[in-house]
Amino acid sequence: MPRRVMQGVVTSKSGDKTVVVNVERLMMHPIYKKTIRRSKRYHAHDESNAIAVGDKVRIEECRPLSKLKRWMIVADEA
């Protein structure tokens, strides 16, 4: 099964080698049929510690690295 890949913006550097990525998606409201934004935060592993807050990044699903981290940074999209 292929690993999921998402794109988002880094909102915080919570600890050593860890960043929090906010991923936004568009969905249609089930009743009003209006397009609305939904966002979710993911804790991702940043091995090089080079990512800064505000960077656009691509994250990929991986094995559990800690209690909250199940994603890792694939590429910086600056």
C-alpha positions in Angstrom: 0.0 0.0 0.0 1.5 3.4 -1.0 2.3 5.9 1.7 0.2 9.0 1.9 1.8 12.3 1.0 0.4 15.7 2.1 1.4 19.4 1.7 1.2 22.0 4.4 2.7 24.9 6.3 5.0 24.6 9.4 3.2 26.3 12.3 5.7 25.5 15.1 8.9 23.8 16.0 7.7 21.9 19.1 11.0 20.1 20.0 14.3 18.8 18.7 13.8 17.3 15.2 10.0 17.8 15.4 7.8 20.3 13.6 4.0 20.8 13.5 2.6 21.0 10.0 -0.9 22.5 9.4 -2.5 20.8 6.4 -5.6 22.5 4.9 -8.1 20.8 2.6 -11.3 22.0 0.9 -14.5 20.0 1.3 -18.1 20.6 0.4 -20.6 21.1 3.2 -23.0 18.1 3.2 -26.2 20.2 3.4 -25.4 23.7 2.1 -23.0 22.5 -0.7 -20.7 25.4 0.0 -16.9 24.8 -0.2 -15.4 25.1 3.3 -11.8 24.8 4.6 -10.8 22.1 7.1 -7.4 22.0 8.6 -5.5 19.4 10.7 -2.2 19.5 12.5 0.4 16.8 12.1 3.6 16.2 14.1 6.4 15.5 11.6 10.0 14.3 11.9 12.7 16.8 10.6 16.0 14.9 10.7 18.2 17.8 9.7 16.4 20.4 11.9 16.6 22.8 8.9 12.9 23.6 8.6 11.7 27.0 9.9 8.2 28.2 10.9 6.3 29.4 7.8 8.0 27.0 5.4 5.8 25.0 2.9 6.7 21.3 3.2 5.6 18.0 2.0 5.1 15.2 4.6 4.9 11.4 4.1 3.4 8.8 6.3 6.0 6.6 8.1 6.3 4.2 11.0 5.6 5.5 14.5 8.6 7.5 15.7 7.1 8.7 19.0 3.7 9.1 20.7 2.5 11.7 18.2 4.9 11.5 15.2 3.8 9.3 12.3 4.9 11.6 9.5 8.3 12.7 8.2 9.4 15.7 6.1 10.0 14.7 2.4 10.8 18.0 0.7 10.9 21.7 1.4 8.9 23.6 -1.2 10.2 27.1 -0.7 
